[in-house]
């Protein structure tokens, strides 16, 4: 029952985590201080939007002191064959894969494998193009050993895993994921922030006849390039990104806006980051 063959098919089951309001968000997690009451309200509205769009939403409990745990996309990779539990490079997040294991076991989602040793990876560094093609960003949050182990776990299923080097940008303490610059919106289209996109990635997208809409320099910082697709050409976008919103609508995409100034933008995570997809079909 469980699995995701890509990132654009109909999203039927998804896992989210209630945000904590306890902890030092700035010192521990490098957030910009949010309004903590509004943070929870925004997350509740996001869940209601997912349900309105036909998703079954599984809700995990808040973890006091771990504000980043609201970004459920990162501790695991959902595959067509079950979940891969990761190991996280950001020190404050290292306990999250063990937490999400409990949630997956409670729901009944199979665990395909897990990273060990020196391997690190974040779910935000992976993009499924189709059931046989996984793109991974090699950066400060996902290292070579992490990519090697993911390839090994997926090898029995003949999945092609392609790694693309991410730029230094603002350094190892800042978050830059592959999904910071690339979000598929259908099998043949994506949203891309070109200045930070690896050239080989853009060349590969062209080779697969995937076209893209571009995000500007301002809106990449308000999660304009991190878009959650809930069905082909049906997306959720964080508020405050009028240019890419306009481009999407003009190209025939149905856009649903959510107010995520606190729960998304101030932690540098978009609507995709807030979700662990469990079933797409």
Order of alpha helices (4+ residues) and beta strands (2+ residues): beta-alpha-alpha-beta-beta-beta-alpha-beta-beta-beta-alpha-beta-beta-beta-alpha-beta-beta-beta-alpha-beta-beta
